């Protein structure tokens, strides 16, 4: 590059005086590129909701192999037809965390009831450790009926359940239950 002009994108400079864009470039084993991990996001070509964001913070010096199948999230699955409230299930995956997203209608007809959901998860059967807040309607809300969503991450191998907490005239009805490995 002549020294009588500023560098341009055509000069092929990457990460030097002027950052350039890499466009239509096939990176093979003859190329080297360094990217900060928090800036490397891969997206599925057909479904951009499927993404893998790299974070190398938990690796130690000398670690040089990452199994990407453990990093990329799966596609959310509607498991409503096979799930019930107040029933114990197990995350049978030995390596991946399971995220559950449950929507339920909580109602307090007459205002004399409580209608809440909580998520429990641990090694016990049934699990007893609360891993979410209480979501729903509390005592004193007359004739309310609303849909609430509760979300929790379940570590590999743990038992989990979404419990309905009902007092008086309260009711909790399962609407949707989604699960995704993250």
C-alpha positions, 0 to 999 in steps of 0.5 A: 500500500502506498504511504500517500493514501489512507488504507481502504477495505480493498487493502485487506487489512483486518484488525490493523489500522482500519478494521475491515469486513470479511466478506465472501471469504472462505476460511480454510486451514491456510487462514488464521483469524482471532476473534474475542469469544464474546464477539463470536456468534454463530447462527443457523442458516435456516433458523436464526433463533438457533445460535451459539455464543462462545464464552471461553471464561471457564476454560483453563490454559491448555484446554483446546477442545470444545464440543460445540454440541454442548454449546448450541441450544436445541429447538424449543419443544412443546411437551404440553400433551405429556406434562402435568402440574404436580408431577415429577420429571427428570432431566435425563441428559447428562451434560445439558441444562434443560430450560422449562417454560410453563404457562398456566391460567391462575384464577381466584373466583370470589377473591377467597383463594390463592393460585400460584406456581413454583418450580422445584428441582433437586435429586429427591423424589419428589424434589423439594428445593424451590428454584423459582419465585412464586408466580400467580395470584395471591389472596384478595384478588377477587374474580381474577383469571390471568395467564402466567409464565414461569421459567426455570433451568434444570441441571443435568440429572435433576428431578423437577416439577411445577407445583400448583399452590392452591388455597380456597377457591383458587385454581391453576390450569396448565396451558403450555409447557415448553422445554429446550436444552441450553 
